[in-house]
Amino acid sequence: MSTDCTTLDRLRGPKILDMSIFDWVTSLAAAALVGWLFGITGGAHWVLFILAWILFGVVTHYAFGVKTMLGYYLGLNTKPLRNKHC
């Protein structure tokens, strides 16, 4: 393990399909909090809200030129470079 790895680098280490599990969990936790604050009820409403949340994230990353693996899988950007292996 490299000595220049931060705590965030270590948290982002475990991946599924080369996407950070930590990033997905924190994003969905934030979506749950925002959905709860907005008073979203019903399964279908939650599914639509989560899909909209993910779409918002994809569009925002694309607009600012941030390369992500999800953007890569969707054909929106080239594969992001991974320099650190913590």
WODAVEN-V82335 format. One record per pair of residues at least 4 apart in sequence whose C-alpha atoms are under 6 Angstrom apart, sorted by the first residue. I is the first residue (numbers start at 1). J is the second residue. Records with the same first field share a line. If there is no record, write none. Layout:
I->J + J
//
This chain:
1->86
5->9
10->86
12->20 + 22
15->19 + 20 + 21
25->29
31->35
32->36
35->40
36->40
52->56
56->60
59->63
61->66
67->80
68->80
71->76 + 77
72->76 + 77 + 78 + 79
//
